Amino acid sequence: MAATTLLEKAFDVLTAVRDAASLKFLAAIGDPVGLIESTAHTSDAGAVHDRIRRLGPLTRSRTGMYVASSHELCQQILRDPRVGVRHSDGRESLPDESRYDADNLLLDSFLSLDDPDHARLRRLAAPGFRPAVIRTYAARIEAVANRLLDRVEDAGHFDLIGDFAGPLPIEVISDLFGIPDVNRTRFAEIGNVVAQSLDGVTSYRQARELAEAHRELIGLFDVLSAERRVRPGDDVISMLVGATDAGDMTADDLHATCALLLIAGFETTVNLIGNAVSAMLAAREPWEQLVADSALADNAVEESLRLEPPVQLTSRVTHEPITLCGSLIPTDSTIVVDLAAANRDPAVFDDPSAFRVSRANAADHLAFSSGVHYCLGAGLARLEGSIALRTLSQRLPRLRTVDGGRRRHGVTLRGFASLPVSSS
């Protein structure tokens, strides 16, 4: 093994030990950021977010960041024009936790931009996600869902993530982008690499994997862009290529926007489906209610988004001094907006730790954020989730989980890497 590789591994190990010790200390003393970081390795993240919320609607961490956790305050911050996603010097809202240089297309997208650039790029991408357009995908989503279940129905046992929840949104978003013959396995790998980078790039190996994913995605988008210039269609890439050629966005903007819509378009939906099925099967009564009345599927999606949001938190930075909860927050302060805690706020949701498939105000959750950065693909995620739950409950009413489920490690995103189930 090369000496440089040995040194890299040694440095990674020492850094991991140091960081783990620091985070454990912060969690042990009840620091909100330490508690948030601890959710990466717990099966009951909800209990941790409940503890954070009980610290108060706004808490200052020893790291210097603030954590907002009540539903009212989180929504206020997300809609406040005095806060954004970048510091005055151009840095993103969270401090740079990466110790390695690595390309990350998601962090170059409008997800990490303030207005007017955010509004400009979002406006160009928005037509592909209009409600009227999304509704045309219902039949396609249902066909894919049934075809996937055809493959596993007779087996009795299968992995809900690998055999159903993962392939479904990959095929749908690939269709939306006009990507032929998508390699589902590699696409899922790329999505996982990019998604995990949202918690920071903390090793040379992760940096290399992210750089490779970056190169693959850019190569894919360049090939597809060239094809659409010759044969434009009604897909998202054709639309963005037209905007690029018209001078409304740069090639870098196109790459970053495509990566955001493509990766976010299936990563969060995979987690949504897995989290929803797991929660309903664990409580069982919600699943039985859905089996008896498939019309509850829409609300089951909202309740799952509330109780176990695929995106657990986001962050904002103050653009000027603002007063929150009686405290003056200086300019350029980072505020972690704890969406998972807000979604379990008893001031808004009765018996918030319970999964109630018919909860009247389930859709009041903040799982898709709020304000100008509200999730562009929320409508598509909701539609896919609803069709997935309805199809599963109708075709596999006796579905149950079996041993071996494995959650993905992560703080920002919450979902399963594997969820073995039995249909008999």
C-alpha positions in Angstrom: 0.0 0.0 0.0 1.4 3.4 -0.9 2.7 5.6 1.9 0.4 8.4 1.1 -2.6 6.1 1.3 -1.5 4.9 4.8 -1.1 8.5 5.9 -4.5 9.4 4.6 -6.1 6.5 6.4 -4.3 7.3 9.6 -5.4 11.0 9.4 -9.0 9.9 8.7 -9.0 7.7 11.8 -7.5 10.3 14.1 -9.9 13.0 12.8 -12.9 10.7 13.2 -11.9 9.9 16.8 -11.4 13.6 17.6 -14.7 14.6 16.0 -16.6 11.7 17.6 -15.3 12.7 21.1 -16.2 16.4 20.6 -19.7 15.5 19.4 -20.3 13.0 22.2 -19.3 15.7 24.7 -21.7 18.2 23.2 -24.5 15.7 23.2 -23.7 14.6 26.8 -24.1 18.2 28.1 -27.3 18.7 26.1 -26.0 21.0 23.5 -28.5 21.1 20.6 -26.0 20.7 17.8 -24.4 17.8 19.6 -27.8 16.2 20.0 -28.6 16.7 16.3 -25.4 15.1 15.3 -26.2 12.1 17.5 -29.3 11.3 15.4 -27.0 9.8 12.7 -26.6 6.7 14.8 -29.9 6.2 16.6 -33.1 4.4 15.6 -35.2 6.9 17.5 -34.2 10.3 16.1 -37.7 11.6 17.0 -37.0 11.3 20.7 -33.8 13.3 20.2 -35.6 16.1 18.3 -38.2 16.1 21.0 -35.5 16.7 23.6 -34.1 19.6 21.5 -37.5 21.2 21.2 -37.9 21.0 25.0 -34.7 23.1 25.4 -36.8 26.0 24.0 -37.9 27.4 20.7 -34.4 28.9 20.1 -31.2 27.7 21.7 -27.6 28.8 21.2 -25.1 26.1 20.8 -21.5 26.2 22.1 -20.6 26.0 18.4 -21.9 29.5 18.0 -24.9 28.4 15.9 -28.5 28.8 16.9 -31.1 26.0 16.7 -34.8 26.7 16.1 -37.2 23.9 17.0 -40.7 25.1 17.5 -43.1 24.9 14.6 -44.1 28.6 14.9 -40.5 29.8 15.0 -39.2 27.5 12.3 -41.9 28.6 9.9 -41.2 32.3 10.8 -37.5 31.9 10.0 -38.1 30.1 6.7 -40.4 32.8 5.5 -38.4 35.8 6.8 -36.9 37.8 3.9 -34.1 39.0 6.3 -32.6 35.5 6.4 -31.1 33.5 3.5 -28.8 30.6 2.8 -25.5 32.5 2.4 -23.3 34.7 4.5 -22.3 38.1 3.4 -18.9 36.8 2.2 -20.6 34.2 0.0 -20.2 31.2 2.2 -23.1 28.8 2.6 -25.3 28.9 5.7 -23.5 26.1 7.5 -19.8 26.4 8.3 -17.6 24.4 6.0 -17.4 21.0 7.7 -15.5 19.5 4.8 -11.8 18.9 5.4 -11.2 17.9 1.8 -11.7 19.7 -1.4 -14.5 18.1 -3.3 -16.9 19.1 -6.1 -20.6 19.1 -5.0 -23.1 20.0 -7.7 -25.9 20.2 -5.2 -24.1 23.0 -3.3 -23.7 24.9 -6.5 -27.4 24.8 -7.3 -30.1 27.2 -6.6 -30.6 25.2 -3.3 -27.7 27.2 -2.0 -28.4 30.6 -3.6 -30.2 33.6 -2.4 -32.4 35.9 -4.5 -32.1 37.2 -7.2 -30.0 34.2 -8.5 -32.2 31.7 -6.6 -35.4 33.1 -8.1 -34.0 33.3 -11.6 -32.9 29.7 -11.7 -35.9 28.3 -9.9 -38.2 30.1 -12.3 -36.4 28.4 -15.2 -36.8 24.9 -13.7 -40.3 25.4 -12.3 -42.4 24.7 -15.5 -41.3 21.1 -15.5 -42.8 20.6 -12.1 -46.1 22.4 -12.5 -49.1 20.6 -11.0 -50.6 20.0 -14.5 -47.4 18.4 -15.7 -47.0 16.3 -12.6 -50.5 14.9 -12.9 -49.7 13.5 -16.3 -47.2 11.2 -14.5 -49.8 9.4 -12.4 -50.4 6.6 -14.9 -46.7 6.1 -15.5 -46.0 5.9 -11.8 -48.7 3.4 -11.2 -47.5 1.2 -14.1 -43.9 1.3 -12.7 -45.1 0.5 -9.2 -47.2 -2.5 -10.4 -44.4 -3.8 -12.6 -41.9 -3.7 -9.7 -44.4 -5.6 -7.4 -45.0 -8.2 -10.2 -41.3 -9.1 -9.8 -41.4 -9.7 -6.0 -45.0 -10.6 -5.2 -44.6 -14.3 -5.5 -41.2 -14.3 -3.7 -42.8 -13.7 -0.3 -39.8 -11.8 1.0 -38.1 -8.8 -0.6 -36.2 -5.6 0.3 -38.7 -2.7 0.1 -35.9 -0.3 -0.6 -33.8 -2.2 -3.1 -36.7 -3.8 -4.9 -39.4 -1.1 -4.8 -38.9 2.2 -3.0 -35.5 2.9 -4.8 -36.3 1.8 -8.4 -39.7 3.6 -8.5 -38.6 7.2 -8.2 -35.4 6.6 -10.2 -37.5 5.4 -13.2 -39.9 8.3 -12.8 -37.4 11.1 -12.5 -35.3 9.5 -15.3 -38.5 9.6 -17.5 -39.0 13.2 -16.5 -35.5 14.0 -17.7 -35.7 11.9 -20.8 -32.8 9.6 -19.7 -33.0 6.3 -21.6 -31.9 3.0 -20.2 -30.9 4.3 -16.8 -28.5 2.2 -14.7 -30.6 2.0 -11.6 -27.8 0.5 -9.4 -25.2 3.1 -10.3 -27.7 5.9 -10.2 -28.7 4.9 -6.6 -25.0 4.8 -5.7 -24.4 8.3 -7.1 -27.5 9.6 -5.3 -26.3 8.1 -2.0 -22.8 9.6 -2.4 -24.2 13.1 -3.2 -26.8 12.9 -0.5 -24.4 11.9 2.2 -22.1 14.8 1.3 -24.8 17.2 2.7 -23.5 16.3 6.2 -19.9 17.3 5.2 -17.1 15.6 3.3 -14.9 14.1 6.0 -12.5 11.6 4.3 -10.4 11.3 1.2 -12.4 8.3 0.1 -15.7 10.2 0.3 -14.1 13.2 -1.5 -12.9 10.8 -4.3 -16.4 9.2 -4.6 -18.1 12.6 -4.7 -15.7 13.8 -7.4 -16.3 10.7 -9.5 -20.1 11.2 -9.1 -19.6 14.8 -10.1 -17.8 13.8 -13.3 -20.3 11.2 -14.2 -23.3 13.5 -13.8 -21.6 16.3 -15.8 -20.8 13.8 -18.5 -24.4 12.6 -18.6 -25.8 16.1 -18.7 -23.4 17.1 -21.5 -24.4 14.1 -23.6 -28.1 14.7 -23.0 -27.8 18.4 -23.7 -26.1 17.8 -27.0 -28.9 15.4 -28.0 -31.6 17.8 -27.0 -30.1 20.6 -29.1 -30.5 18.3 -32.1 -33.8 16.7 -31.1 -35.5 18.8 -28.4 -38.4 17.3 -26.5 -40.8 18.2 -23.7 -38.5 17.0 -20.9 -36.8 19.1 -18.3 -33.3 18.9 -19.9 -34.7 20.3 -23.2 -36.3 23.1 -21.3 -33.0 24.0 -19.5 -30.9 23.6 -22.6 -33.2 26.2 -24.3 -32.7 28.5 -21.3 -28.9 28.1 -21.5 -28.8 28.8 -25.3 -31.0 31.9 -24.7 -28.4 33.2 -22.2 -30.7 32.9 -19.2 -28.4 30.4 -17.4 -24.8 29.2 -17.7 -23.5 25.7 -18.5 -22.5 25.5 -14.8 -26.1 26.5 -13.8 -27.5 23.8 -16.0 -25.2 21.1 -14.5 -26.1 22.2 -11.0 -29.8 22.5 -11.6 -30.0 19.1 -13.3 -28.1 17.5 -10.5 -30.3 19.0 -7.8 -33.6 18.0 -9.5 -32.3 14.6 -10.5 -30.8 13.6 -7.2 -33.3 15.3 -4.9 -36.1 14.0 -7.2 -35.5 10.4 -6.0 -33.4 10.5 -2.8 -36.1 12.1 -0.7 -38.9 10.0 -2.3 -37.0 6.7 -1.5 -36.8 7.9 2.1 -40.4 8.9 2.2 -41.7 5.6 1.0 -39.4 3.6 3.3 -40.2 5.7 6.4 -43.9 5.6 5.7 -44.1 1.9 5.3 -41.9 1.2 8.3 -43.9 3.6 10.6 -47.3 2.2 9.6 -46.2 -1.5 9.8 -44.7 -0.8 13.3 -47.9 0.6 14.6 -50.0 -1.8 12.4 -53.3 0.0 12.9 -52.5 2.7 10.4 -51.6 0.1 7.8 -54.9 -1.8 8.4 -56.8 1.4 8.0 -55.0 2.1 4.7 -55.7 -1.4 3.5 -59.4 -0.9 4.3 -59.6 2.5 2.7 -57.0 3.3 0.0 -58.3 6.9 -0.2 -56.3 7.5 3.0 -53.0 7.2 1.0 -52.7 10.9 0.4 -53.0 11.7 4.1 -50.8 8.8 5.0 -48.0 10.5 3.0 -48.5 13.8 4.8 -48.5 12.0 8.2 -45.3 10.2 7.3 -43.7 13.5 6.1 -44.7 15.0 9.5 -43.5 12.2 11.8 -40.4 11.1 10.0 -39.4 13.8 7.4 -36.9 12.6 4.8 -35.1 15.9 5.2 -34.7 16.4 9.0 -33.2 19.9 9.0 -32.1 22.9 7.0 -30.2 26.0 7.8 -30.4 29.7 7.3 -28.1 32.8 7.9 -29.2 36.2 9.1 -28.6 39.0 6.6 -29.1 41.7 9.2 -29.6 41.7 13.0 -33.0 40.3 13.9 -34.7 39.6 17.2 -36.1 36.1 17.8 -37.7 34.9 21.0 -36.4 38.1 22.7 -32.8 37.5 21.7 -30.9 39.8 19.2 -29.3 37.5 16.6 -26.3 39.2 14.9 -25.8 39.5 11.2 -24.2 36.4 9.6 -25.4 34.1 12.3 -26.2 30.5 11.3 -29.6 29.1 12.4 -30.2 25.4 12.2 -33.9 25.0 11.5 -34.9 21.6 13.1 -37.8 20.5 10.8 -38.1 17.2 12.6 -38.6 18.9 15.9 -41.1 21.4 14.5 -43.1 18.6 13.0 -43.6 17.0 16.4 -44.5 20.2 18.2 -47.5 19.4 20.5 -48.6 23.0 20.2 -49.6 22.2 16.6 -50.1 18.4 16.5 -52.0 16.4 19.1 -50.2 13.3 20.3 -47.4 14.1 17.9 -45.3 10.9 18.4 -48.2 8.8 17.1 -48.8 7.9 13.5 -52.4 8.8 12.7 -53.3 8.0 9.2 -56.4 10.3 9.3 -54.8 13.2 11.2 -56.7 16.3 10.0 -53.8 18.7 10.0 -51.0 16.4 9.0 -50.2 18.6 5.9 -49.2 21.4 8.2 -45.8 19.9 8.5 -42.6 21.6 7.3 -41.0 18.6 5.7 -40.7 20.4 2.4 -39.5 23.6 4.1 -41.4 26.9 3.6 -41.0 30.3 2.0 -39.0 30.9 -1.2 -37.0 27.7 -0.8 -40.1 25.5 -0.6 -39.3 22.2 -2.3 -39.8 22.5 -6.0 -40.5 18.7 -6.4 -43.0 18.5 -3.5 -45.9 17.7 -5.8 -44.0 14.9 -7.5 -42.9 13.4 -4.2 -46.4 13.4 -2.8 -47.8 11.8 -6.0 -45.2 9.0 -6.0 -45.6 8.4 -2.3 -49.4 8.2 -2.5 -49.4 5.8 -5.4 -46.7 3.7 -3.8 -48.6 3.3 -0.6 -51.9 2.7 -2.3 -50.4 0.1 -4.6 -48.6 -1.7 -1.8 -51.6 -1.8 0.5 -53.9 -3.0 -2.2 -51.6 -5.8 -3.6 -49.8 -6.8 -0.4 -52.3 -6.2 2.5 -50.5 -8.6 4.8 -47.2 -6.9 4.4 -44.9 -6.9 7.5 -41.3 -6.1 8.3 -38.8 -8.8 9.1 -35.5 -8.6 10.9 -32.5 -7.0 9.2 -33.7 -3.5 8.5 -30.8 -1.0 8.3 -31.0 2.7 8.4 -28.7 5.0 6.5 -26.3 7.0 8.7 -26.9 10.6 8.3 -28.1 13.8 10.0 -29.7 15.8 7.3 -31.4 12.9 5.5 -33.3 10.2 7.3 -34.2 6.9 5.6 -33.4 3.2 5.2 -30.6 1.5 3.3 -32.5 -1.7 3.5 -35.9 -2.7 4.8 -36.7 -6.5 4.5 -40.4 -7.2 4.3 -42.7 -10.2 3.9 -45.9 -10.2 2.0 -47.4 -13.4 3.6 
